[in-house]
């Protein structure tokens, strides 16, 4: 259903009465969303695993351990934790196929068991000091 709605958005944008420059400036939004929707439909999703070991965080994306620097906490609250990892590595690794140099991990409160979530929050607060 989502794929059909994205295609309809692209078609509607092409046939609306807006000026050409406005159509061209708005076209990348539904096209990029359509590409992402087709990737999700084909089963492509990143499986991310984060392990905390003392002062280091080990990040695995799609089963490949990624060489990253220490994560930076962008946001940490009772409901949401957002970590940003600076990535280092070879361009041929799957995680770099889109030219990514940073990886943001968003964790909601219900995405981890209670003990793990408390441990991660404590680690984030300790690392930010």
Secondary structure, 3 states (H helix, E strand, C coil): CHHHHHHHHHHHHHHCCCCHHHHHHHHHHHHHHHHHHHHHHCCCCCCEEEEEECCEEEEEECCEEEEECCCEEEEECCCEEEEEEEEECCCCCHHHCCCCCEEEEEEEHHHCCHHHHHHHHHHHHHHHC
